Amino acid sequence: MDLVLQASPYPEDFPTERRAGYVPESSLLAVEWYLPPPEIIPEHKLYKHIKNRKAVEPTARSIAETRQLYQRVIAQIALRTLREVFDADPNQLITTIVFNGLVRTIDPVTGQQIEPHLITLRATREQFSAVVLNEPRLKPVECVRRHFHARVSPHPDELEPVKPVMPFNMADPRIVDPVDIISDIDQRPNLLDLHPKDFEAFIQNLFTKMGFDTKLYQASGDGGVDCVAYAARSVASSKIIVQAKLYTKTVQPTHVRDLYGTMQHEGATNGIMITTSGYGPDSYKFASGKPLELIDGAGLLALCHEHNIPARILPREKQP
């Protein structure tokens, strides 16, 4: 898939750096795409010939127009990428695409190099099939925002970032090392060997390492809550309901819907489900646009790697 993305023709002044990471547990492809900077939009929208002075004077483009045009450019790049990936996968091994568009530029305030995300979305094959890209009346920005629930920077010309729907490192094969299934020298604990309650405790410890104040619920009468994580803010703290699924098969959409109901019942601001397996397109479709985050096995290993927690996910039938 990297070859497909690299072969995608764009103007010479567009960046060519882009990466893809495949998560087989969820049939999900994560794409990280470096966008052209806002300066790609011409500063002047037209030139006027002043006859009496025999001169040509430029007419500056307004900030609002520049912003709208740049948003349209990055939305079109996202939509085109979805089309190229799905078209290049006739066997439909990919059911979901996460697109993260970021720009490599210099912060005008600090002079430091930064890479803010300016657009991010999650799209299922079914969702994309409903879009008619060659319809001239299609509005790219409205399409990605309303149909795919994309986060598009409200001020991309000012490099105002958005939070990715899924960080690329959760699918980056360079971050999550392949599981060693033939050697018995790998001493990383296999999460699938844990008891479900031990796995819940493992997830609580992971969130504690990530800087959350966590509380693990008892086995009975928890109302669908495995762990509650509190993220401190300057004025208030956000309450996050966490559910841990020690699964080897795809998590069913009903569990995701139940998480959303539990989150609302508990008065939480967010819900997170973490599994050792993966999710199907219906789960991602339901979670889209809601304060829900679905972390699959690859994403879980990426978090463990990031916080120096040894772990692997190895099905029992593949153990040495």
N, C-alpha and C positions, 0 to 999 in steps of 0.2 A: 504493500500500500504506500510505502514511502516513495517508491518509484512513480506511482500514479500522481502523487502530490507534487513531486519535484518536476514532473513533466508538464505540469499545468502551465500553459503559456500566459504570461502577463507582461505588461510594458517593462522595458529594460530598467527603468528607474524604480521598479517595485522590488522590495526585498525578496530573496529567494529562499530564506531559511524557514523551514517548516518540519515538524516532526509528528510521528504517529505512534501510538501505543495501543496494542490490542489486548482486551481482557476477555479471554475465552469463557470465563464463568458467567459473564453477562452478555456475551456476543456484542460487546461494546468497543468501539474504536474512539480513542481520544486523540484529537488533533490540536496541536499547538502551532499557530500560524502567526508569523511576524508581518504586521501590517505596514503599509507605507505611512510616513509621518503626516501630520496635518498639513505640512507645507506642500503636499501634493496638489492641494487645491490652489489654483492660480490666485494671486493677490488681487488682480484686476479682472473685472468681468467684461469690459469692453474698452475700445479705444475710439475716441471721437476726433474727427478731422475738423479743426477750427479754420475755416476758409479765410477769414479776414486776417488771421495771423500766420496762416500757412504753417500750422503746427498740428501735431497729433498728441492729444492728451489722454491719459488713462483715467478710467472711472473705477475707483476702488470698490471692491466687493464688501458688503456689510458683514459684520461678525456673525449675525444670525444666519445669513445665507451661506457663509463659509462652513459654519457648524452643521447645517442641514445637509450640505453637499458631502461633507466628510462622513457624516453618519450614513448617508446613502452608499458611499463607496465601501465602507467596512461591512455593511449589511449585505451588499451584493457579493462581496468576497465570501462571506459565510454561506450564503445560499448556493453559490457556484460550487463551493467545496462539498457541500452536502450532495449535490447532484453528481459530481464526479466520483465521489466515494461510492455511493449507492449504485451508480451505473457500472462501476468497475468490479462489482461483487455480484455476478449473476447467480451464484449459488446461495446468496443471502446468508452468508456466515455472519454478516454484520447486521444487527437489527437496530442498533442505537449508535448515534454519533454525538460525542461531546466536542464542541468547537470552542476553542479559546483563542481569541485574537488579541495580540499584544503588540506594542510598538517599542522599539529600542531607540531611546532618545536621551537628550540631556535635560535635566531639571533646571529650568531657568532661575530657580531660587537658590539652589545649592551648587550648581555646576556639575553635580554628580550624574553618572549614567544611571538611568532608570528604565524599567520595563513594565509600565502599567498595562493592565488588561483593559481594553476599551469595549469589547463585546464578548459575550459568552452565552452559550445556549446548549440545550440537550434536545435532540430530535430523533424520533423513531422513524423507521422506514414507512410505517403507516401514515404518520403525520405528514411526511414529505410528499407522499404520493398524492396528497390532496392539493398540492401547490402547482399552479400552472405558470412556470417561469417565463414562458414566451408571451404571456398576456401583457400587452403594452400598458395597461392600466394598473398593473400590479405595483404596489408601493413597497419597496424592499424593507424600509425601516418598520413600517406598520406590520408587515408580514412577520418579521422575526420577533417583534415584540408581542404581538397579539396571538399569533398562531403557534409560535414555539416558546413563548414566555421568555424571550431572551432578555438579558440585561445589557443594555446599550448605554454607554457613558452619556449622561445628559450634556456634558461639556467636553467632548473629546478633543476639541481644539485647545483646551486648557489642560489636557492630559489627566482629567479627573477619572480615577480608576473605578472599575466595578469588581466585585468578588466573583471569581470563577465558580460555576455551578459544580465543577469537580476539578481540583488541581491536577495538572497534567502528570505530576509525579506519582499519582495513584494508578497510573496505567503505563508508566514509562518502564520498559523492560530493562533499562540500564540501572534503574533504582531498585526494582524488585527482582532480585536474583532468581533464576530458575531453580526450582526445588531439585535437590540431588536425590534421585530415586534409586541409584545403584550403589551408593557408598554408605557404609554404616558409621563413618567418622563424623558425620554432620551431627553435632551435639545440640543444635537448636531444638527447643521443645516443639513437638508437633501439636498444634492447637486441637486437632481432631482427636487426640488422645485424652483431652480434658473432659471432666464431667461438666454438664451444662452449667451448674452453679459455680464451678471453678472457672469456667469460661467467662461468666458474668463478672467474677472478681477480677479476672485478667483485664477485662474491658474497663472496669472501674480504675484499676491501677494505671492503665494506659491514659485515661482521661486526666488522672491526677498528675501524671508526668507531663501532660500537655498544658498544665497550669489551671485546671478547673478544680473547684471545690466540689467533691463528689460524695454521694450517699448511695450505698447499695441497699436495695430493698430485700425484705425477707422473701423466702420461697413461696409462702402462702399469703393470699389476700393482697397481692401487690397491684391488682387492677391492671395488669399488662405493663407494669413498670419494672424494669430490671435495675436501672440506675438513674439517678438524677444528678445532673451536672449544673453547677452555677458558674456563670462567667461574670466576673466583677466588671462593672462599668463605673464611670465617673459619678453618675447620679444614682443609678439603680443597677441591679444585677439581673441577668436574664436566666430563666429557668429552662433547662433542656432535658427532655425525656429521652432516655437512651434504652433501646432494646437490643439485646444480643441474641443472634440466632446461630447456634452451632449446628450448621447444616452441611450436607454434602450435595443436596439437590437444590434447584432453583427456588428461591423464596417466593411464595405465592402472593399475588396482589392483595388478597384479603388481609394479609398481615400488615401490609403497608397502610391500607385503609384503617385497620384497627389502631395502628400507631397514631394516625392523625386524630382519630376519635379520642384516644387516651390523652393526647397532647392538649386537646381542647378541654376535656374534662378536668385535667389537672391545672389548667390555667397557665400552661407553659408557653414560652415564646417560640420554641423550636422543637423538632423531633428528629432523632438520629437513629437509624437502624444499621447495625453492623453485623455482617454475616461472614462465615468462612466459605460460602459458596457464591452465588450471584443472584441477579434479578432479571426478570423478563421485561420486554418493552411496555407491557401494560402497567407495571409498577412504576417505571420511569414516567410514563404518560400521566399517571395519577399524581405523582409527586411534583410534576412540573408546575411552577407558579405558586407552590405552597412552601411554607417554612419547614420543609422536610429534606433531609439529606440521607441518601442511600449509599452506604459504603460496603463494597463487596470484598471478596477475599484478597484480590490484588491491592485494593485500597487499604485494607487492614494491614497487610504486610508492609506497605509503603509507610504508613504511620509508625509501625514498629521500628522500621529501619531508621526513620527520621529521629526517633527518640531513643535510639540505642537499646531497643528491647529485642533480644534474640527470639525468633519465632519462625515457624514454617507451617505450611498447610499441606499435608501429605496423606492422601487417601490410604486407608489401611491395606487395601489390596495391592498398593504400589510400594509398600514399605519393604526394605531389604530383609 
